[in-house]
Amino acid sequence: MFQKLRADLVSKLAGIKLLLVNAGGWGVNGDVSLPRDLGINGNHKGALFENGVNCIAYCEGVSQEISSVAESLSVELHQGISNKSNFYSKIKSECCLSDFEIVLICRDSSDLCIVDKVNFSAVTPEAPLEVKSHSYFATYEAGVGALGEIASLIIKAKTYPSGWSE
């Protein structure tokens, strides 16, 4: 069956090189036990890597539960991030990227300092309305499910630049 990915999503996601994720919701309310197919899986990770996309997660606190989830997903995690704007600038500089090459998956009001900078921002369902109103896309899934959802969109946009897929 043929599917058409929205043209605006293809244009925004085709040039992405970094998937930046607020991991603060990983492990909260049972998200840590989500089935593997809801989050980023081996197929996603391999396809992202093949398409030149790195995945980095961050959170404000320090949590062994979030660290365990990140490790199981093979996602680089930065914990104890108190100044998200400085963290974003540092990551952008270290990876030699422009704002146009970064996707952000966010959920907190404190993420707004990054939301307006990145090319594409996605918000999880539990995010406050203020964050939703600043974001470009709303995911259906929370926690690691949102990561898998956006990873799938990036892969499709890179694999099918015309927007049509089988």
Residue frames as a rotation matrix with the C-alpha (Angstrom) as fourth column:
MET 1
0.585 0.811 0.000 0.00
0.811 -0.585 0.000 0.00
0.000 0.000 -1.000 0.00
PHE 2
-0.342 -0.689 0.639 1.36
0.660 -0.660 -0.358 3.42
0.669 0.299 0.681 -0.93
GLN 3
0.467 0.412 -0.782 1.40
0.845 -0.469 0.258 6.19
-0.261 -0.781 -0.567 1.65
LYS 4
0.204 -0.367 0.908 2.11
0.456 -0.785 -0.420 9.89
0.866 0.500 0.008 1.28
LEU 5
-0.133 -0.350 -0.927 4.13
0.969 -0.244 -0.047 11.62
-0.209 -0.905 0.371 3.99
ARG 6
0.822 0.490 -0.291 3.17
0.447 -0.871 -0.204 15.28
-0.353 0.037 -0.935 4.38
ALA 7
0.502 -0.625 0.598 5.38
0.572 -0.279 -0.772 17.47
0.649 0.729 0.217 2.18
ASP 8
0.581 -0.280 0.764 6.14
-0.546 -0.830 0.111 19.83
0.603 -0.482 -0.636 5.09
LEU 9
0.812 -0.295 0.503 7.41
-0.303 0.524 0.796 16.91
-0.498 -0.799 0.337 7.19
VAL 10
0.672 -0.589 0.449 9.63
0.738 0.581 -0.342 15.66
-0.059 0.561 0.825 4.37
SER 11
0.464 -0.509 0.725 11.16
0.221 -0.726 -0.652 19.10
0.858 0.462 -0.224 3.83
LYS 12
0.586 -0.210 0.783 11.80
-0.736 -0.541 0.407 19.63
0.338 -0.815 -0.472 7.55
LEU 13
0.708 -0.205 0.676 13.07
-0.401 0.671 0.623 16.13
-0.582 -0.712 0.393 8.35
ALA 14
0.948 -0.310 0.077 15.09
0.250 0.572 -0.781 15.15
0.198 0.759 0.620 5.26
GLY 15
0.294 -0.894 0.339 18.16
-0.090 -0.379 -0.921 17.17
0.952 0.240 -0.192 6.37
ILE 16
0.811 0.105 0.576 18.15
-0.564 -0.126 0.816 16.17
0.158 -0.986 -0.042 10.04
LYS 17
0.030 -0.873 -0.487 21.41
-0.206 0.471 -0.857 15.01
0.978 0.126 -0.166 11.61
LEU 18
-0.944 -0.328 -0.030 20.54
-0.029 0.172 -0.985 15.09
0.328 -0.929 -0.172 15.34
LEU 19
0.188 0.966 -0.176 17.53
0.145 0.150 0.978 13.84
0.971 -0.209 -0.112 17.25
LEU 20
-0.844 -0.451 0.289 17.62
-0.138 -0.338 -0.931 15.62
0.518 -0.826 0.223 20.63
VAL 21
0.053 0.901 -0.431 15.24
0.248 0.407 0.879 14.30
0.967 -0.153 -0.201 23.28
ASN 22
-0.303 0.013 0.953 14.11
-0.883 -0.381 -0.276 15.47
0.359 -0.924 0.127 26.72
ALA 23
-0.425 0.035 -0.905 14.25
0.019 0.999 0.030 12.11
0.905 -0.004 -0.425 28.50
GLY 24
-0.795 0.082 0.601 12.59
-0.587 -0.353 -0.729 13.42
0.152 -0.932 0.329 31.66
GLY 25
0.186 0.971 0.151 9.49
-0.979 0.197 -0.057 11.32
-0.085 -0.137 0.987 30.97
TRP 26
-0.007 -0.235 -0.972 11.32
-0.419 0.883 -0.210 8.05
0.908 0.406 -0.104 30.42
GLY 27
-0.697 -0.277 -0.661 10.48
0.335 0.689 -0.643 5.67
0.633 -0.670 -0.387 33.20
VAL 28
-0.870 0.462 0.170 7.81
-0.426 -0.534 -0.730 7.88
-0.247 -0.708 0.662 34.73
ASN 29
0.046 0.993 0.111 4.37
-0.851 0.098 -0.516 6.27
-0.523 -0.071 0.849 35.13
GLY 30
0.369 0.107 0.923 5.60
0.001 0.993 -0.115 2.92
-0.930 0.043 0.366 33.89
ASP 31
0.796 -0.056 -0.603 7.10
-0.594 -0.270 -0.758 4.09
-0.121 0.961 -0.248 30.56
VAL 32
-0.225 -0.968 0.110 10.25
-0.931 0.247 0.270 2.12
-0.289 -0.041 -0.957 31.37
SER 33
-0.481 0.071 0.874 8.32
-0.058 0.992 -0.113 -1.11
-0.875 -0.105 -0.473 30.82
LEU 34
0.418 0.638 -0.646 6.91
-0.702 -0.224 -0.676 -0.17
-0.576 0.736 0.354 27.42
PRO 35
0.681 -0.161 0.714 7.32
0.423 0.883 -0.205 -2.90
-0.598 0.442 0.669 24.82
ARG 36
-0.291 -0.954 -0.069 10.50
0.416 -0.192 0.889 -2.51
-0.861 0.230 0.453 22.74
ASP 37
-0.403 0.135 0.905 8.54
0.913 -0.001 0.407 -1.85
0.056 0.991 -0.123 19.51
LEU 38
0.722 0.690 -0.049 7.08
0.691 -0.718 0.079 1.37
0.019 -0.091 -0.996 20.92
GLY 39
0.584 -0.595 -0.552 10.46
-0.101 -0.728 0.678 2.99
-0.806 -0.340 -0.485 21.43
ILE 40
0.374 -0.582 -0.722 13.48
-0.925 -0.186 -0.330 3.28
0.058 0.792 -0.608 19.22
ASN 41
0.821 -0.051 0.569 14.53
-0.091 0.971 0.220 -0.23
-0.564 -0.232 0.793 18.24
GLY 42
-0.090 -0.936 0.340 17.48
0.293 0.301 0.908 -1.81
-0.952 0.182 0.247 16.46
ASN 43
0.036 0.182 0.983 15.94
0.996 0.068 -0.049 -1.15
-0.076 0.981 -0.179 13.07
HIS 44
0.944 0.314 0.100 15.39
0.315 -0.949 0.003 2.53
0.095 0.029 -0.995 13.90
LYS 45
0.595 -0.772 -0.221 18.89
-0.125 -0.361 0.924 2.89
-0.794 -0.523 -0.311 15.35
GLY 46
-0.222 -0.693 0.686 20.51
0.609 0.451 0.653 1.27
-0.762 0.562 0.322 12.33
ALA 47
0.247 0.408 0.879 18.46
0.953 -0.267 -0.144 3.26
0.176 0.873 -0.454 9.83
LEU 48
0.982 0.048 -0.181 19.15
0.099 -0.954 0.284 6.53
-0.159 -0.297 -0.941 11.68
PHE 49
0.242 -0.970 -0.025 22.88
0.013 -0.022 1.000 5.75
-0.970 -0.242 0.007 11.73
GLU 50
-0.211 -0.280 0.936 22.88
0.866 0.392 0.312 4.82
-0.454 0.876 0.160 8.02
ASN 51
0.444 0.485 0.753 21.21
0.780 -0.622 -0.060 8.17
0.440 0.615 -0.655 7.29
GLY 52
-0.450 -0.810 0.377 23.69
0.496 -0.577 -0.649 10.16
0.743 -0.105 0.661 9.37
VAL 53
0.305 0.637 0.708 21.39
-0.378 -0.601 0.704 10.87
0.874 -0.482 0.058 12.31
ASN 54
-0.765 -0.545 -0.344 22.67
0.178 0.335 -0.925 10.79
0.620 -0.768 -0.160 15.90
CYS 55
0.414 0.910 -0.002 20.40
0.187 -0.083 0.979 10.57
0.891 -0.406 -0.204 18.96
ILE 56
-0.781 -0.622 -0.063 21.15
0.241 -0.208 -0.948 12.39
0.577 -0.755 0.312 22.21
ALA 57
0.379 0.906 -0.191 18.90
0.521 -0.037 0.853 12.58
0.765 -0.423 -0.486 25.28
TYR 58
-0.751 -0.558 0.353 19.02
0.026 -0.559 -0.829 14.91
0.660 -0.614 0.434 28.28
CYS 59
0.367 0.869 -0.332 17.20
0.596 0.055 0.801 15.43
0.714 -0.492 -0.498 31.55
GLU 60
0.376 -0.146 0.915 17.28
-0.461 -0.886 0.048 17.93
0.804 -0.440 -0.400 34.38
GLY 61
0.653 -0.066 0.754 17.66
-0.724 0.237 0.648 15.46
-0.221 -0.969 0.107 37.19
VAL 62
-0.542 -0.764 -0.350 19.80
-0.784 0.610 -0.119 12.41
0.304 0.210 -0.929 37.70
SER 63
0.393 0.782 0.484 17.91
-0.848 0.512 -0.140 9.14
-0.357 -0.355 0.864 37.57
GLN 64
-0.662 -0.595 0.457 19.12
-0.421 0.799 0.430 5.56
-0.620 0.092 -0.779 37.45
GLU 65
0.077 0.793 0.604 15.79
0.351 0.546 -0.761 4.57
-0.933 0.270 -0.236 35.89
ILE 66
0.856 0.201 -0.476 16.20
-0.302 -0.553 -0.777 7.05
-0.419 0.809 -0.412 32.99
SER 67
-0.074 -0.973 -0.220 19.85
-0.933 -0.011 0.361 6.03
-0.353 0.231 -0.906 32.63
SER 68
-0.501 -0.056 0.863 18.81
-0.042 0.998 0.041 2.37
-0.864 -0.016 -0.503 32.34
VAL 69
0.588 0.768 0.252 16.26
0.301 0.082 -0.950 3.19
-0.751 0.635 -0.183 29.65
ALA 70
0.665 -0.407 -0.627 18.82
-0.696 -0.641 -0.323 5.24
-0.270 0.651 -0.709 27.68
GLU 71
-0.415 -0.873 0.255 21.35
-0.735 0.487 0.472 2.43
-0.536 0.009 -0.844 27.96
SER 72
-0.218 0.403 0.889 18.84
0.278 0.899 -0.340 -0.17
-0.935 0.173 -0.308 26.77
LEU 73
0.829 0.557 0.057 18.03
0.251 -0.278 -0.927 2.07
-0.501 0.783 -0.370 23.78
SER 74
-0.014 -0.947 0.321 21.74
0.963 0.073 0.258 2.78
-0.268 0.313 0.911 23.09
VAL 75
0.603 0.269 0.751 21.07
0.466 -0.883 -0.057 6.51
0.648 0.385 -0.657 23.35
GLU 76
-0.567 -0.824 -0.006 23.68
0.572 -0.388 -0.723 8.94
0.593 -0.413 0.691 24.68
LEU 77
0.564 0.806 -0.180 22.29
0.649 -0.299 0.699 10.56
0.510 -0.512 -0.692 27.85
HIS 78
-0.644 -0.639 0.420 23.27
0.208 -0.675 -0.708 13.81
0.736 -0.368 0.568 29.59
GLN 79
0.298 0.752 -0.588 21.83
0.804 0.135 0.579 14.17
0.515 -0.645 -0.565 33.11
GLY 80
0.091 -0.192 -0.977 21.69
0.849 -0.498 0.177 17.07
-0.521 -0.846 0.117 35.55
ILE 81
-0.565 -0.237 0.790 21.15
0.717 -0.615 0.329 19.68
0.408 0.752 0.517 32.84
SER 82
-0.168 0.480 -0.861 20.18
0.764 -0.489 -0.421 22.88
-0.623 -0.728 -0.285 34.66
ASN 83
-0.071 0.105 -0.992 20.63
-0.406 -0.911 -0.067 25.35
-0.911 0.398 0.108 31.79
LYS 84
0.328 0.306 0.894 19.06
0.525 0.727 -0.442 23.85
-0.785 0.614 0.078 28.67
SER 85
0.985 0.022 -0.169 19.96
-0.113 -0.654 -0.748 26.78
-0.127 0.756 -0.642 26.45
ASN 86
0.206 -0.978 -0.002 23.68
-0.927 -0.196 0.320 26.41
-0.313 -0.064 -0.948 27.26
PHE 87
-0.148 -0.196 0.969 23.43
-0.090 0.979 0.184 22.64
-0.985 -0.060 -0.162 26.87
TYR 88
0.744 0.503 0.441 21.83
0.399 0.195 -0.896 23.05
-0.536 0.842 -0.055 23.42
SER 89
0.822 -0.486 -0.297 24.54
-0.569 -0.704 -0.425 25.47
-0.003 0.518 -0.855 22.30
LYS 90
-0.069 -0.889 0.453 27.25
-0.795 0.323 0.513 23.11
-0.603 -0.324 -0.729 23.55
ILE 91
0.049 0.171 0.984 25.78
0.257 0.950 -0.177 20.04
-0.965 0.262 0.003 21.81
LYS 92
0.937 0.344 0.069 25.22
0.172 -0.278 -0.945 22.00
-0.306 0.897 -0.320 18.60
SER 93
0.556 -0.803 -0.214 28.82
-0.829 -0.555 -0.069 23.20
-0.064 0.216 -0.974 18.66
GLU 94
-0.195 -0.650 0.734 30.33
-0.569 0.684 0.455 19.79
-0.799 -0.329 -0.504 19.55
CYS 95
0.102 0.336 0.936 28.39
0.484 0.805 -0.342 18.11
-0.869 0.488 -0.081 16.74
CYS 96
-0.835 -0.454 -0.311 29.14
0.027 -0.598 0.801 20.96
-0.550 0.661 0.511 14.29
LEU 97
-0.398 0.800 0.449 25.45
0.917 0.337 0.212 21.38
0.019 0.496 -0.868 13.44
SER 98
-0.898 0.285 0.335 23.13
-0.225 -0.952 0.207 24.22
0.378 0.110 0.919 12.57
ASP 99
-0.562 0.769 0.303 19.65
-0.512 -0.036 -0.858 24.66
-0.649 -0.638 0.414 14.03
PHE 100
0.110 0.618 -0.778 18.24
-0.994 0.067 -0.087 23.44
-0.001 0.783 0.622 10.69
GLU 101
-0.273 -0.344 -0.898 19.79
-0.488 0.854 -0.179 19.99
0.829 0.389 -0.401 11.25
ILE 102
-0.989 -0.147 0.014 18.23
-0.072 0.395 -0.916 19.32
0.129 -0.907 -0.401 14.67
VAL 103
0.014 0.988 -0.153 14.93
-0.049 0.153 0.987 17.81
0.999 -0.006 0.051 15.80
LEU 104
-0.870 -0.200 0.450 13.81
-0.437 -0.111 -0.893 18.27
0.228 -0.974 0.010 19.40
ILE 105
-0.010 0.857 -0.516 11.33
0.337 0.489 0.805 16.07
0.942 -0.166 -0.293 21.25
CYS 106
-0.861 -0.337 0.382 10.27
-0.155 -0.540 -0.827 18.00
0.485 -0.771 0.412 24.33
ARG 107
-0.101 0.845 -0.525 7.77
0.678 0.444 0.585 18.03
0.728 -0.297 -0.618 27.15
ASP 108
0.020 0.034 -0.999 8.59
0.956 -0.292 0.009 20.81
-0.292 -0.956 -0.038 29.64
SER 109
0.946 0.325 0.006 8.13
0.321 -0.929 -0.186 24.57
-0.055 0.178 -0.983 29.74
SER 110
0.440 -0.859 -0.262 11.87
-0.233 -0.391 0.891 24.85
-0.867 -0.331 -0.372 30.36
ASP 111
-0.175 -0.461 0.870 12.39
0.724 0.538 0.432 23.39
-0.667 0.705 0.239 26.85
LEU 112
0.786 0.609 0.106 10.92
0.519 -0.558 -0.647 26.51
-0.335 0.564 -0.755 25.24
CYS 113
0.438 -0.709 -0.553 14.38
-0.460 -0.705 0.540 28.11
-0.773 0.018 -0.635 25.08
ILE 114
-0.669 -0.662 0.337 15.30
-0.086 0.519 0.850 25.39
-0.738 0.540 -0.404 22.56
VAL 115
0.024 0.799 0.601 11.95
0.644 0.447 -0.620 24.88
-0.764 0.402 -0.504 20.80
ASP 116
0.845 0.392 -0.365 12.10
0.046 -0.732 -0.680 28.15
-0.533 0.558 -0.636 18.88
LYS 117
0.067 -0.914 -0.400 15.69
-0.735 -0.316 0.600 27.50
-0.674 0.254 -0.693 17.74
VAL 118
-0.580 -0.363 0.729 15.45
0.047 0.879 0.475 24.05
-0.813 0.310 -0.493 16.18
ASN 119
-0.897 0.204 -0.393 14.19
-0.420 -0.107 0.901 23.24
0.141 0.973 0.181 12.69
PHE 120
-0.071 0.857 -0.511 11.55
-0.248 0.481 0.841 20.81
0.966 0.187 0.178 13.96
SER 121
-0.840 -0.135 0.525 10.11
-0.538 0.098 -0.837 20.38
0.062 -0.986 -0.155 17.42
ALA 122
-0.165 0.775 -0.610 7.78
0.005 0.619 0.785 17.64
0.986 0.127 -0.106 18.54
VAL 123
-0.501 0.101 0.859 5.91
-0.834 -0.320 -0.449 17.60
0.230 -0.942 0.244 21.81
THR 124
-0.898 0.179 -0.402 4.66
0.239 0.965 -0.105 14.62
0.369 -0.191 -0.910 23.81
PRO 125
-0.089 0.994 0.065 0.99
0.422 -0.021 0.906 14.32
0.902 0.108 -0.417 24.87
GLU 126
0.369 0.269 -0.890 1.62
0.922 0.011 0.386 15.18
0.114 -0.963 -0.244 28.55
ALA 127
-0.703 -0.701 0.122 3.32
0.691 -0.713 -0.115 18.51
0.168 0.003 0.986 27.74
PRO 128
-0.266 0.593 -0.760 1.66
0.442 -0.626 -0.643 21.73
-0.857 -0.507 -0.096 28.92
LEU 129
0.633 0.644 0.431 -0.44
0.686 -0.208 -0.697 23.66
-0.359 0.737 -0.573 26.40
GLU 130
0.715 -0.423 -0.557 2.16
-0.401 -0.901 0.169 26.45
-0.573 0.102 -0.813 26.28
VAL 131
-0.388 -0.895 0.220 4.79
-0.350 0.364 0.863 24.01
-0.853 0.258 -0.454 25.00
LYS 132
-0.136 0.438 0.889 2.33
0.728 0.653 -0.210 22.41
-0.672 0.619 -0.408 22.57
SER 133
0.824 0.545 -0.154 1.50
0.325 -0.679 -0.658 25.81
-0.463 0.493 -0.737 21.08
HIS 134
0.400 -0.766 -0.503 5.19
-0.718 -0.603 0.347 26.46
-0.569 0.223 -0.791 20.31
SER 135
-0.431 -0.597 0.677 5.88
-0.127 0.783 0.609 23.01
-0.893 0.177 -0.413 18.84
TYR 136
-0.568 0.112 -0.815 5.52
-0.819 -0.179 0.546 22.00
-0.085 0.978 0.193 15.21
PHE 137
-0.215 0.387 -0.897 4.30
-0.380 0.813 0.442 18.44
0.900 0.435 -0.028 15.75
ALA 138
0.026 0.280 0.960 2.47
-0.990 0.144 -0.015 16.53
-0.142 -0.949 0.280 18.47
THR 139
-0.813 -0.338 -0.474 3.31
-0.406 0.913 0.047 12.86
0.417 0.230 -0.879 19.00
TYR 140
0.303 0.922 -0.241 0.70
-0.476 0.366 0.800 10.27
0.825 -0.128 0.550 19.84
GLU 141
0.510 -0.218 -0.832 3.00
0.584 0.798 0.149 8.41
0.632 -0.562 0.534 22.20
ALA 142
0.848 -0.294 0.440 4.65
-0.513 -0.664 0.544 9.56
0.132 -0.687 -0.715 25.43
GLY 143
0.527 -0.686 0.501 8.08
-0.324 0.383 0.865 8.64
-0.786 -0.618 -0.021 26.79
VAL 144
-0.534 -0.818 0.214 10.19
-0.160 0.347 0.924 6.36
-0.830 0.459 -0.316 24.62
GLY 145
0.066 0.657 0.751 7.22
0.780 0.436 -0.449 5.85
-0.623 0.615 -0.483 22.30
ALA 146
0.855 0.217 -0.471 7.59
-0.028 -0.888 -0.460 9.44
-0.518 0.406 -0.753 21.08
LEU 147
-0.077 -0.974 -0.212 11.22
-0.591 -0.127 0.797 8.72
-0.803 0.187 -0.565 20.23
GLY 148
-0.568 -0.079 0.819 10.25
0.405 0.840 0.362 5.77
-0.716 0.537 -0.445 18.04
GLU 149
0.484 0.853 0.195 7.47
0.664 -0.213 -0.716 7.77
-0.570 0.476 -0.670 16.41
ILE 150
0.745 -0.258 -0.616 9.74
-0.416 -0.901 -0.126 10.67
-0.522 0.350 -0.778 15.40
ALA 151
-0.373 -0.898 0.232 12.59
-0.383 0.377 0.843 8.31
-0.845 0.226 -0.485 14.41
SER 152
-0.176 0.406 0.897 10.18
0.704 0.688 -0.173 6.59
-0.687 0.601 -0.408 12.00
LEU 153
0.844 0.518 -0.139 9.20
0.308 -0.681 -0.664 9.93
-0.438 0.518 -0.735 10.45
ILE 154
0.314 -0.818 -0.481 12.85
-0.662 -0.552 0.507 10.95
-0.681 0.160 -0.715 10.00
ILE 155
-0.529 -0.530 0.663 13.71
0.020 0.773 0.634 7.62
-0.848 0.349 -0.399 8.38
LYS 156
0.211 0.694 0.689 10.74
0.807 0.274 -0.523 7.84
-0.551 0.666 -0.502 6.00
ALA 157
0.871 0.111 -0.478 11.57
-0.081 -0.928 -0.364 11.44
-0.484 0.356 -0.799 5.07
LYS 158
-0.024 -0.969 -0.246 15.18
-0.711 -0.157 0.685 10.48
-0.703 0.191 -0.685 4.29
THR 159
-0.563 -0.163 0.810 14.26
0.226 0.912 0.341 7.25
-0.795 0.375 -0.476 2.48
TYR 160
-0.067 0.661 0.747 11.43
0.994 0.107 -0.005 8.73
-0.083 0.743 -0.665 0.43
PRO 161
-0.761 -0.338 -0.553 12.33
0.383 -0.923 0.038 12.36
-0.523 -0.183 0.832 -0.37
SER 162
-0.815 0.548 0.185 9.33
-0.036 -0.368 0.929 12.61
0.578 0.751 0.320 -2.71
GLY 163
-0.521 0.616 0.591 7.07
-0.847 -0.287 -0.447 11.75
-0.105 -0.733 0.672 0.22
TRP 164
0.520 0.729 -0.445 5.67
-0.785 0.613 0.088 8.55
0.337 0.304 0.891 -1.31
SER 165
-0.600 -0.676 0.428 6.43
-0.781 0.610 -0.131 5.25
-0.172 -0.413 -0.894 0.38
GLU 166
-0.248 0.487 -0.837 5.30
-0.375 0.749 0.547 1.66
0.893 0.450 -0.003 0.00
